[in-house]
């Protein structure tokens, strides 16, 4: 990579941070106003309805942000602005057009172009907006929780104990606080992605961090869906057999490991190391260098000693992901088949089977069609959707015993 492209740009320039925060507030204001106008505003139920709507909307926008982040990486726009948090010290590529033009003149198809700069900055704008929404969600969750505790914790002047005192809200606000902390960690990973020039381990952790964020929001969304206007906290899904619950946990674990392997394939650009299926380079066991391929702490395209990574190492990265996929498909396909036999879980089973098929077809398309952008995005989106589905299922299967609220709380 030609270092002249980055010669006149400091890695961190906090000059435009206030403008970026203002843009984030503006982006977040639109869904917040919509929720405030559409949802009831009377009593504790109204507050819980708004929290549920905000959580679902934030989950949806975080899913979109994850896909746009994948698009940013797959379109080679990750270094479209080589500094952070702005673009050559400006809040948008408009103010940095002179620097971008100079970089593009040096490398017309390089990492910095006007189009790539806009893709990168739009991703940052959306990320800032999601961060604001999660901040609002954390503050609102604590406010509703504390108000509910005050209302339900005292009945006729005496504190309530047991389940009624604990269930003043669908879940503890620590979940929202953890989500807020984690979105800040995600912002740090995003900054390091740029300043460390697409360091594969950092980019992979950034992807996994986005999926953890989706999982946290999914769990909270299910909890808020439990609370009903009739004053009863009740489970929406039938109980899951203990053995199948363990398989659901196992399915989530192997899925996360497989996503990590897939992220490692993508961030090392190892997708095209094998361009046929089921063989790879005409063999069921091609020449591979696992030690070099899974040397985690190294720069993009290089080994830890600074040498160029070898093709057998890229092959090892690709083929490990492919081999692991067979096991993951087997586990999740068996889980989908078992869920289909349970009436209350049939829709989950159908969704799991459909997403598995999507993952297989999009993964196969990446290999045999030369990594088309649409197939790559579908593969990332399918993995994220699978994770949300499994976390959603676990949250439904872990719902507490129904509890009637007190009149004071209702």
PLY file of the C-alpha trace (Angstrom):
ply
format ascii 1.0
element vertex 410
property float x
property float y
property float z
element edge 409
property int vertex1
property int vertex2
end_header
0.00 0.00 0.00
1.41 3.38 -1.01
2.04 5.28 2.22
1.96 8.64 0.36
-1.82 8.34 0.41
-1.75 8.69 4.21
1.25 10.96 4.56
-0.74 14.13 5.31
-3.29 12.62 7.66
-2.91 12.13 11.41
-4.40 8.86 12.64
-6.62 10.64 15.17
-8.05 14.13 14.64
-10.70 15.15 17.18
-11.49 18.42 15.44
-14.81 17.32 13.87
-16.02 15.31 16.87
-18.70 17.82 17.91
-20.10 17.97 14.39
-20.18 14.17 14.21
-21.97 14.01 17.56
-24.51 16.50 16.24
-25.10 14.34 13.17
-25.52 11.29 15.39
-28.11 13.13 17.49
-29.96 14.18 14.34
-30.01 10.62 12.98
-31.21 9.23 16.31
-33.83 11.95 16.72
-35.92 10.65 13.81
-36.74 7.20 15.31
-37.03 8.70 18.80
-39.66 11.21 17.68
-41.51 8.48 15.78
-41.65 6.28 18.89
-42.74 9.16 21.10
-45.62 10.07 18.77
-46.77 6.53 17.97
-46.65 4.85 21.39
-48.91 5.51 24.40
-47.59 7.97 26.94
-49.72 7.20 30.01
-48.40 5.36 33.05
-45.85 2.61 33.41
-47.34 0.56 30.58
-46.76 3.44 28.17
-43.14 3.73 29.23
-42.60 -0.02 28.80
-44.22 0.05 25.37
-41.87 2.82 24.30
-38.89 0.90 25.68
-39.94 -2.19 23.76
-40.36 -0.19 20.55
-37.02 1.56 21.04
-35.25 -1.75 21.68
-36.75 -3.37 18.57
-35.96 -0.36 16.42
-32.40 -0.19 17.74
-32.00 -3.91 17.03
-33.23 -3.39 13.46
-30.91 -0.43 12.87
-27.96 -2.29 14.43
-28.62 -5.19 12.04
-28.64 -2.71 9.15
-25.43 -1.16 10.46
-23.80 -4.60 10.57
-24.72 -5.16 6.92
-23.46 -1.70 5.95
-20.24 -2.41 7.81
-19.87 -5.58 5.74
-20.52 -3.54 2.60
-17.87 -1.05 3.70
-15.32 -3.84 4.08
-16.31 -5.77 0.95
-16.22 -2.65 -1.23
-12.68 -1.92 0.06
-13.91 1.30 1.66
-12.55 0.62 5.13
-9.73 3.12 4.61
-11.79 5.55 2.52
-10.96 8.09 5.22
-7.55 7.20 6.67
-8.05 9.03 9.99
-10.65 8.86 12.76
-13.29 9.98 13.69
-13.58 12.37 10.74
-12.18 12.44 7.22
-8.86 14.27 6.95
-9.93 16.25 10.00
-13.32 17.19 8.49
-16.82 16.08 9.40
-17.60 14.93 5.85
-15.82 14.15 2.57
-17.07 17.49 1.23
-14.62 19.38 3.42
-11.87 16.89 2.60
-12.35 16.82 -1.19
-8.92 18.32 -1.88
-7.07 15.70 0.18
-9.21 12.88 -1.23
-8.57 14.07 -4.80
-4.83 14.17 -4.14
-4.86 10.63 -2.74
-7.02 9.39 -5.61
-4.64 10.95 -8.14
-1.76 8.94 -6.64
-3.77 5.67 -6.63
-6.92 5.95 -8.80
-8.20 2.56 -7.62
-6.57 2.72 -4.19
-8.05 2.78 -0.71
-8.98 6.49 -0.81
-11.47 7.72 -3.40
-14.44 10.02 -3.18
-16.91 7.13 -3.37
-15.09 5.06 -0.74
-14.78 8.07 1.55
-18.54 8.57 1.47
-19.20 4.88 2.18
-16.83 4.98 5.15
-18.26 8.19 6.59
-21.90 7.12 6.15
-21.00 4.00 8.13
-19.60 6.22 10.90
-22.67 8.48 10.85
-24.98 5.47 11.21
-22.80 4.01 13.97
-22.96 7.31 15.87
-26.75 7.36 15.52
-27.05 3.81 16.85
-24.76 4.75 19.73
-27.06 7.64 20.66
-30.10 5.34 20.56
-28.37 2.85 22.87
-27.46 5.67 25.25
-31.10 6.81 25.33
-32.18 3.19 25.84
-29.86 2.80 28.84
-31.01 6.02 30.49
-34.70 5.29 29.85
-34.38 1.71 31.12
-32.89 2.88 34.41
-35.57 5.55 34.78
-38.43 3.10 34.17
-36.83 0.46 36.39
-36.30 2.79 39.35
-39.78 4.26 39.03
-41.27 0.79 38.88
-39.28 -0.33 41.92
-40.59 2.60 43.91
-44.18 1.80 42.86
-44.04 -1.97 43.40
-41.57 -2.07 46.28
-43.99 -0.50 48.77
-47.50 -1.72 49.37
-49.49 -0.03 52.16
-46.27 1.50 53.41
-44.34 -1.79 53.52
-41.65 -3.01 51.19
-42.54 -5.97 49.00
-40.12 -8.88 48.87
-39.84 -11.90 46.62
-40.71 -11.97 42.94
-43.05 -8.96 42.96
-40.35 -6.67 44.29
-37.79 -7.94 41.80
-40.06 -7.79 38.73
-40.74 -4.07 38.76
-39.57 -4.13 35.14
-39.12 -6.97 32.60
-35.36 -7.09 33.08
-32.61 -5.47 35.09
-31.24 -2.26 33.53
-27.78 -3.74 33.83
-28.50 -5.30 30.42
-28.95 -1.87 28.86
-25.85 -0.60 30.69
-23.80 -3.52 29.36
-25.09 -2.76 25.87
-23.99 0.86 26.24
-20.53 -0.17 27.44
-20.21 -2.61 24.57
-21.20 -0.09 21.89
-18.38 2.11 23.20
-15.99 -0.85 22.86
-17.30 -1.29 19.32
-16.46 2.33 18.60
-12.91 1.69 19.79
-12.64 -1.35 17.52
-13.93 0.80 14.64
-11.23 3.38 15.30
-8.52 0.70 15.48
-9.78 -0.84 12.24
-8.82 2.39 10.49
-5.73 3.41 12.41
-4.22 -0.11 12.31
-4.89 -0.34 8.54
-7.40 -3.23 8.50
-5.43 -5.41 10.94
-7.20 -8.79 10.46
-7.59 -9.62 14.16
-9.07 -6.19 14.90
-11.50 -6.33 11.96
-12.63 -9.82 12.98
-13.18 -8.70 16.58
-15.12 -5.71 15.25
-17.44 -8.10 13.39
-17.87 -10.33 16.45
-18.53 -7.27 18.59
-21.36 -6.25 16.26
-22.90 -9.68 16.65
-22.63 -9.50 20.44
-24.45 -6.17 20.26
-27.21 -7.83 18.22
-27.44 -10.60 20.79
-27.75 -8.20 23.73
-30.48 -6.20 22.00
-32.33 -9.37 20.97
-32.43 -10.63 24.56
-33.80 -7.31 25.80
-36.40 -7.15 23.01
-37.80 -10.55 24.05
-37.98 -9.49 27.70
-39.98 -6.36 26.85
-42.30 -8.43 24.65
-43.28 -10.36 27.80
-45.02 -7.43 29.43
-48.72 -7.07 28.58
-51.40 -4.49 29.18
-53.41 -6.92 31.30
-50.86 -6.56 34.08
-49.41 -10.04 33.77
-45.86 -11.03 33.01
-46.17 -14.17 30.94
-44.13 -16.31 28.56
-45.13 -16.21 24.89
-43.46 -19.51 23.97
-44.07 -23.03 25.25
-41.40 -24.56 27.41
-38.51 -26.20 25.60
-37.37 -29.70 26.68
-34.15 -29.49 28.69
-32.20 -31.59 26.22
-33.30 -29.42 23.31
-32.47 -26.28 25.30
-28.90 -27.56 25.58
-28.81 -28.15 21.84
-29.99 -24.58 21.32
-27.07 -23.37 23.44
-24.69 -25.66 21.54
-26.04 -24.35 18.25
-25.35 -20.77 19.32
-21.80 -21.63 20.45
-20.84 -23.41 17.22
-22.45 -20.65 15.17
-20.36 -17.96 16.90
-17.18 -20.00 16.33
-18.10 -20.44 12.67
-18.78 -16.72 12.28
-15.34 -16.03 13.78
-13.80 -18.36 11.18
-15.82 -16.68 8.44
-14.66 -13.26 9.61
-11.07 -14.51 9.51
-11.60 -15.70 5.92
-13.07 -12.36 4.86
-10.57 -10.10 6.65
-7.67 -12.06 5.15
-9.28 -12.07 1.68
-9.01 -15.86 1.58
-12.39 -16.53 -0.06
-10.88 -17.16 -3.50
-8.20 -19.53 -2.22
-10.65 -22.29 -3.23
-12.81 -21.67 -6.29
-14.54 -25.03 -6.61
-16.83 -27.20 -4.51
-16.66 -29.71 -2.86
-13.01 -29.97 -3.92
-10.41 -27.27 -3.33
-7.68 -26.88 -5.93
-8.68 -30.27 -7.31
-8.19 -32.08 -4.01
-10.08 -33.03 -0.88
-7.00 -32.02 1.14
-5.05 -29.27 -0.64
-1.65 -27.95 0.38
-2.22 -25.90 3.55
-0.16 -24.05 6.15
-2.28 -23.87 9.31
0.45 -22.40 11.51
0.89 -19.37 9.29
-2.79 -19.06 8.41
-3.88 -18.88 12.04
-1.08 -16.64 13.26
-3.50 -14.14 14.74
-1.52 -11.01 15.56
-0.11 -9.76 12.25
-0.73 -7.08 9.64
-2.94 -7.65 6.61
-1.22 -9.79 4.00
1.89 -10.32 6.13
3.20 -12.79 8.67
4.30 -11.74 12.16
7.87 -11.47 10.84
6.81 -9.09 8.06
6.97 -11.57 5.18
4.13 -11.94 2.69
1.59 -14.57 3.69
1.72 -17.68 1.50
-1.09 -19.13 -0.60
-1.14 -22.40 1.40
-1.84 -20.27 4.49
-4.81 -18.62 2.78
-5.98 -22.05 1.68
-5.84 -23.28 5.28
-7.97 -20.32 6.41
-10.58 -20.94 3.73
-10.72 -24.72 4.05
-11.00 -24.67 7.86
-14.08 -22.49 7.56
-15.53 -24.84 4.96
-14.90 -28.00 6.99
-16.34 -26.43 10.14
-19.42 -25.41 8.15
-20.35 -29.05 7.62
-20.49 -29.62 11.37
-22.41 -26.41 12.05
-24.96 -27.23 9.36
-25.44 -30.70 10.84
-26.04 -29.33 14.36
-28.43 -26.57 13.27
-30.28 -28.77 10.76
-30.91 -31.37 13.48
-32.05 -28.59 15.82
-34.43 -27.23 13.16
-35.87 -30.72 12.62
-36.51 -31.16 16.35
-38.11 -27.72 16.65
-40.46 -28.49 13.77
-41.92 -31.32 15.85
-42.99 -28.84 18.57
-46.09 -26.80 17.58
-45.08 -23.73 19.59
-41.61 -23.74 18.03
-42.55 -24.67 14.45
-42.09 -21.15 13.09
-38.64 -20.99 14.67
-37.76 -24.31 13.07
-38.91 -23.12 9.64
-36.94 -19.88 10.00
-33.83 -21.78 11.09
-34.07 -24.17 8.13
-34.60 -21.28 5.67
-31.62 -19.34 7.02
-29.43 -22.45 6.86
-30.35 -22.90 3.20
-29.57 -19.23 2.54
-26.17 -19.60 4.22
-25.30 -22.68 2.17
-26.33 -21.12 -1.14
-24.67 -17.74 -0.47
-21.48 -19.44 0.74
-21.42 -21.67 -2.34
-21.99 -18.62 -4.57
-19.02 -16.85 -2.97
-16.79 -19.77 -3.97
-17.97 -20.69 -7.47
-18.98 -17.21 -8.67
-15.82 -15.39 -7.57
-17.05 -13.66 -4.39
-19.84 -11.44 -5.80
-20.77 -8.55 -3.54
-24.45 -9.52 -3.22
-23.65 -13.10 -2.20
-21.07 -11.89 0.32
-23.57 -9.47 1.88
-26.25 -12.17 2.01
-23.78 -14.51 3.71
-23.00 -11.92 6.40
-26.67 -11.01 6.82
-27.66 -14.66 7.07
-25.08 -15.29 9.80
-26.32 -12.27 11.76
-29.95 -13.37 11.33
-29.10 -16.88 12.55
-27.51 -15.44 15.67
-30.51 -13.20 16.37
-32.87 -16.15 15.88
-30.98 -18.43 18.27
-30.62 -15.74 20.95
-34.31 -14.92 20.54
-35.17 -18.58 21.00
-33.00 -18.90 24.11
-34.57 -15.79 25.61
-38.08 -17.17 24.97
-37.11 -20.52 26.48
-35.71 -18.79 29.58
-38.75 -16.70 30.47
-39.62 -16.43 34.18
-42.74 -17.68 35.92
-45.77 -15.42 35.31
-46.29 -12.85 38.06
-49.28 -10.59 38.67
-48.43 -6.95 39.26
-49.72 -4.98 42.21
-52.42 -2.34 41.72
-49.99 0.40 42.64
-47.63 -0.68 39.90
-50.42 -1.22 37.37
0 1
1 2
2 3
3 4
4 5
5 6
6 7
7 8
8 9
9 10
10 11
11 12
12 13
13 14
14 15
15 16
16 17
17 18
18 19
19 20
20 21
21 22
22 23
23 24
24 25
25 26
26 27
27 28
28 29
29 30
30 31
31 32
32 33
33 34
34 35
35 36
36 37
37 38
38 39
39 40
40 41
41 42
42 43
43 44
44 45
45 46
46 47
47 48
48 49
49 50
50 51
51 52
52 53
53 54
54 55
55 56
56 57
57 58
58 59
59 60
60 61
61 62
62 63
63 64
64 65
65 66
66 67
67 68
68 69
69 70
70 71
71 72
72 73
73 74
74 75
75 76
76 77
77 78
78 79
79 80
80 81
81 82
82 83
83 84
84 85
85 86
86 87
87 88
88 89
89 90
90 91
91 92
92 93
93 94
94 95
95 96
96 97
97 98
98 99
99 100
100 101
101 102
102 103
103 104
104 105
105 106
106 107
107 108
108 109
109 110
110 111
111 112
112 113
113 114
114 115
115 116
116 117
117 118
118 119
119 120
120 121
121 122
122 123
123 124
124 125
125 126
126 127
127 128
128 129
129 130
130 131
131 132
132 133
133 134
134 135
135 136
136 137
137 138
138 139
139 140
140 141
141 142
142 143
143 144
144 145
145 146
146 147
147 148
148 149
149 150
150 151
151 152
152 153
153 154
154 155
155 156
156 157
157 158
158 159
159 160
160 161
161 162
162 163
163 164
164 165
165 166
166 167
167 168
168 169
169 170
170 171
171 172
172 173
173 174
174 175
175 176
176 177
177 178
178 179
179 180
180 181
181 182
182 183
183 184
184 185
185 186
186 187
187 188
188 189
189 190
190 191
191 192
192 193
193 194
194 195
195 196
196 197
197 198
198 199
199 200
200 201
201 202
202 203
203 204
204 205
205 206
206 207
207 208
208 209
209 210
210 211
211 212
212 213
213 214
214 215
215 216
216 217
217 218
218 219
219 220
220 221
221 222
222 223
223 224
224 225
225 226
226 227
227 228
228 229
229 230
230 231
231 232
232 233
233 234
234 235
235 236
236 237
237 238
238 239
239 240
240 241
241 242
242 243
243 244
244 245
245 246
246 247
247 248
248 249
249 250
250 251
251 252
252 253
253 254
254 255
255 256
256 257
257 258
258 259
259 260
260 261
261 262
262 263
263 264
264 265
265 266
266 267
267 268
268 269
269 270
270 271
271 272
272 273
273 274
274 275
275 276
276 277
277 278
278 279
279 280
280 281
281 282
282 283
283 284
284 285
285 286
286 287
287 288
288 289
289 290
290 291
291 292
292 293
293 294
294 295
295 296
296 297
297 298
298 299
299 300
300 301
301 302
302 303
303 304
304 305
305 306
306 307
307 308
308 309
309 310
310 311
311 312
312 313
313 314
314 315
315 316
316 317
317 318
318 319
319 320
320 321
321 322
322 323
323 324
324 325
325 326
326 327
327 328
328 329
329 330
330 331
331 332
332 333
333 334
334 335
335 336
336 337
337 338
338 339
339 340
340 341
341 342
342 343
343 344
344 345
345 346
346 347
347 348
348 349
349 350
350 351
351 352
352 353
353 354
354 355
355 356
356 357
357 358
358 359
359 360
360 361
361 362
362 363
363 364
364 365
365 366
366 367
367 368
368 369
369 370
370 371
371 372
372 373
373 374
374 375
375 376
376 377
377 378
378 379
379 380
380 381
381 382
382 383
383 384
384 385
385 386
386 387
387 388
388 389
389 390
390 391
391 392
392 393
393 394
394 395
395 396
396 397
397 398
398 399
399 400
400 401
401 402
402 403
403 404
404 405
405 406
406 407
407 408
408 409
